[in-house]
């Protein structure tokens, strides 16, 4: 299990949880601008440096988180910040691991039951194209990934395989958190996200933070705002 540690000597630890199909590079603006924290990033299985094994489930990622915490956190506060799939994992991990606080960014919290039966055929149809840049550019446009991060996105997406992608979509679209959140958890969503994402945020929190003009791109395109939120909440 490979992971990266930034600011090793700091006492408060943030573990960042990526969206599905992307990598730690999506947190570059946090890693470069939050020097007061020890920060840990890692690729999920089926991604980047941990691509030698398939992505299986959120529970499998939580086992990886448990390993990281046991190795890197010694009686110190530990925080999770997750985006999209990573936000769902953070919600699940919060109930299973010794987490002090969590920031949940753009978490889908409404199972998409009508789409679930079509995941396998849709992934089978799309997987032959993941190695092509034109296809990556189409997907990057949907995620508002700018040119400075495109090569990182392409290098992550082009090695994704059928099993990992199928499992990512299945886990993402079937997720629902029913546990009551308390003041140790902050829910954030973009003003311009899809309706289901705004509804999801409101199902998790009575008062989610809604970032003006943001879509599903908060960590890398609205980093000034989210970094201020991180510093204030943690």
C-alpha positions in Angstrom: 0.0 0.0 0.0 1.7 3.2 -1.2 0.9 6.6 0.2 2.5 10.0 0.4 3.1 12.2 3.5 3.5 16.0 3.3 4.7 17.9 6.4 5.7 14.8 8.3 6.4 16.6 11.6 3.1 18.4 12.0 0.8 17.2 14.8 -2.6 17.5 13.1 -3.2 15.0 10.3 -5.5 15.3 7.3 -6.1 12.3 5.0 -7.5 13.3 1.7 -9.8 10.9 -0.2 -10.0 11.4 -3.9 -12.9 11.0 -6.3 -13.2 7.8 -8.3 -11.0 7.7 -11.4 -8.8 10.5 -10.3 -5.7 10.7 -8.0 -4.0 12.7 -5.3 -3.1 15.4 -7.8 -6.6 16.7 -7.4 -5.5 18.0 -3.9 -2.4 19.8 -5.2 -3.8 23.2 -4.1 -4.3 21.9 -0.6 -1.0 20.2 -0.3 0.8 23.4 -1.4 -1.2 25.8 0.8 -1.9 24.2 4.2 1.6 24.0 5.8 0.2 23.7 9.3 -1.1 20.2 8.7 0.5 16.8 8.2 -1.3 15.6 5.0 -1.6 12.2 3.6 -2.7 11.2 0.0 -2.9 7.9 -1.8 -4.2 6.3 -4.9 -7.0 3.8 -4.5 -6.5 0.3 -5.7 -7.0 0.3 -9.5 -5.5 3.8 -9.7 -2.0 5.1 -10.2 0.7 3.8 -7.8 -1.7 1.2 -6.4 -3.0 0.1 -9.8 -1.6 -3.4 -9.5 -4.8 -4.5 -7.7 -8.4 -3.8 -8.6 -10.7 -1.4 -6.8 -13.2 -3.6 -5.0 -15.2 -1.6 -2.5 -15.4 1.3 -0.1 -14.8 -1.2 2.7 -11.6 -2.2 1.1 -10.5 1.5 1.1 -11.4 1.8 4.8 -9.0 -1.1 5.5 -6.3 0.9 3.7 -7.2 3.9 5.8 -6.9 1.8 8.9 -3.4 0.7 7.9 -2.4 4.3 7.2 -3.7 5.6 10.5 -2.0 2.8 12.5 1.3 3.6 10.8 1.2 7.4 10.7 -1.0 8.8 13.5 0.2 8.4 17.1 -2.3 9.8 19.6 -2.9 12.9 17.4 -6.0 14.4 15.8 -6.9 12.9 12.4 -9.2 14.4 9.9 -10.7 13.2 6.7 -11.5 15.3 3.7 -13.2 13.6 0.8 -14.6 14.6 -2.5 -17.3 12.7 -4.5 -16.6 8.9 -4.0 -14.0 10.0 -1.4 -16.7 11.9 0.5 -18.8 8.8 0.6 -15.9 6.8 1.9 -15.2 9.5 4.5 -18.9 9.2 5.7 -18.5 5.4 6.0 -15.1 5.6 7.7 -16.3 8.1 10.2 -18.4 5.4 11.8 -15.7 2.7 11.7 -12.3 4.5 12.5 -11.0 6.9 15.1 -11.7 10.1 13.1 -11.9 13.4 14.9 -13.6 15.5 12.1 -14.5 15.1 8.5 -15.3 17.5 5.6 -17.7 15.9 3.1 -17.4 17.6 -0.3 -20.0 16.7 -3.1 -21.2 13.4 -1.8 -24.0 11.6 -3.7 -26.3 10.3 -1.0 -29.3 9.1 -3.1 -29.0 5.7 -4.6 -29.6 5.8 -8.4 -31.5 2.6 -8.6 -32.7 3.1 -12.2 -29.1 3.4 -13.4 -27.5 0.5 -11.5 -28.6 -2.3 -13.9 -26.9 -0.5 -16.8 -23.5 0.0 -15.1 -21.9 -3.2 -16.5 -22.9 -2.6 -20.1 -22.1 1.1 -20.0 -18.6 0.4 -18.6 -18.0 -2.4 -21.1 -18.8 0.0 -23.9 -16.6 2.8 -22.5 -13.5 0.8 -21.4 -12.0 0.5 -24.9 -11.8 4.3 -25.1 -10.1 5.2 -21.8 -6.6 5.1 -23.4 -7.5 7.8 -25.9 -6.8 11.4 -25.1 -9.9 12.7 -27.0 -12.1 10.6 -24.7 -10.2 11.8 -21.6 -10.7 15.4 -22.7 -14.5 14.8 -22.9 -14.5 13.5 -19.4 -12.2 16.1 -18.1 -14.5 18.8 -19.5 -17.4 17.3 -17.5 -15.2 17.6 -14.3 -14.0 21.1 -15.2 -10.4 19.8 -15.1 -8.2 22.5 -16.5 -5.2 22.1 -18.8 -2.7 22.2 -15.9 -4.1 19.0 -14.4 -5.2 17.3 -17.6 -2.1 15.2 -18.1 -2.4 13.9 -14.5 -6.0 13.1 -15.2 -5.2 11.3 -18.4 -2.4 9.3 -16.8 -4.8 8.1 -14.1 -7.8 7.4 -16.3 -6.0 5.6 -19.2 -4.9 2.6 -17.0 -8.4 2.0 -15.4 -9.7 -1.4 -16.1 -13.2 -2.8 -16.4 -13.5 -4.4 -12.9 -12.3 -1.3 -11.1 -14.5 1.1 -13.0 -17.6 -1.2 -12.6 -17.0 -1.4 -8.9 -16.5 2.3 -8.5 -19.7 3.2 -10.3 -21.6 0.5 -8.4 -20.4 1.6 -5.0 -20.9 5.3 -5.9 -24.4 5.0 -7.2 -25.8 2.6 -4.5 -24.4 4.6 -1.6 -26.7 6.1 1.1 -25.7 7.3 4.6 -28.5 7.0 7.1 -26.4 7.8 10.2 -27.1 11.1 12.0 -24.2 13.5 11.5 -23.0 15.7 14.3 -20.9 18.9 14.5 -17.7 17.0 13.8 -18.8 16.6 10.2 -19.1 19.5 7.7 -21.0 19.1 4.4 -20.0 21.2 1.4 -21.5 21.3 -2.1 -21.2 23.4 -5.2 -24.0 25.9 -6.1 -23.9 24.7 -9.7 -23.8 21.0 -9.1 -26.6 18.7 -10.4 -29.9 18.8 -8.5 -29.3 15.4 -7.0 -26.0 16.5 -5.4 -27.7 19.5 -3.8 -30.5 17.3 -2.5 -27.8 14.9 -1.2 -26.1 17.6 0.7 -29.3 18.7 2.3 -30.1 15.1 3.2 -26.8 14.9 5.1 -27.0 18.3 6.8 -29.7 20.9 7.6 -27.2 23.6 6.8 -24.6 22.5 4.2 -22.1 25.0 3.0 -23.0 25.9 -0.6 -20.0 27.3 -2.5 -21.0 30.0 -5.0 -20.4 29.3 -8.7 -18.8 25.9 -7.9 -19.8 22.7 -9.7 -18.2 19.2 -9.1 -14.8 20.8 -9.0 -14.4 22.4 -5.6 -10.9 21.1 -4.4 -9.0 22.2 -7.6 -11.0 25.1 -9.0 -12.3 26.7 -5.8 -9.4 25.9 -3.6 -9.1 29.4 -2.0 -12.6 29.0 -0.6 -12.4 25.4 0.5 -8.9 25.9 2.0 -10.4 28.7 4.2 -13.2 26.4 5.2 -10.7 23.7 6.1 -8.7 26.1 8.2 -11.7 27.4 10.0 -13.4 24.0 10.7 -10.3 22.0 11.7 
